[in-house]
Amino acid sequence: MTDLKDKVTAAASKGELEPWKAALLKLWLGDHSDADAQGPSTEDLAKLLTDPQRLAQLKATVDGPWDVLAAQARSLVSHDHVGDALDALARE
Amino acid sequence: MSASVDSLSAAVQSLQQVFQAAQPGVAPSAAEIAKQAAAKGFPDADLAVAVWHHLEAQATEVTRNVLERRLSEEKISKALFFVLMDPEYAKSGKTKRAKTLASDFRMVLREMAARLGLALADIADIAETTGMGFAPTLTDLADEFAAWLKQAKG
């Protein structure tokens, strides 16, 4: 896992990965083993970005479009609850 | 509109009280449900009976340990939600009051959907204007991370 995190850091320093993306990916890697590190799901990212402490940690680490992403994450969670209903309305 | 929403919210709470107080395994008649709901201030007997029957159908699938009891209580508001969402119920509600509630509820949802669309357009404008834009969707971001990790691990 350390190896992957190091690769993320190296990629960011070489400009291959934007710093804010590197910060988000490293935060996710911290919760996952190499075996399941196929990449975060959309729900994984939403979970990280709707966690106030994690979001504050990201904001303190590096500038990034955190507010936009966090808004997306909150919206995604809300849509889980009402999406089916709105789809039903649209089909009427 | 807000008065209707307030009424609906109060209706949900009143029916929750009735349902939670019911004896498990005892199926009250429609008249008894209507009487109990009315006593708790539920605004429409026909709607109360329809929601109650929906809850009973769900409850048959639930083993009543503590966790699932809590889940069944959570389903109360969902049951009312889906009854009011049902276009057939909106047309066939037996009382004017029930039809009005269902109609208002659906109008609220439509307004919410419209406002959500406007809000998302505003967000996109602000993001572009302020330079906060270029934030990918979470799905695109997840795909990008997966591709990057695959390459890094390979």
Interface residues (C-beta under 8 A of the other chain):
Chain A: L4 K7 V8 A11 L17 K21 L24 L25 W28 D34 A37 Q38 G39 P40 S41 T42 D44 L45 A46 L49 P65 D67 V68 L69 A71 Q72 A73 S75 L76 V82 A85 L86 A88 L89 E92
Chain B: F81 F82 M85 P87 R106 L109 R110 M112 A113 L120 I123 A127 M132 G133 F134 A135 T137 L138 T139 L141 A142 D143 E144 F145 A146 A147 W148 L149 K150 A152 K153
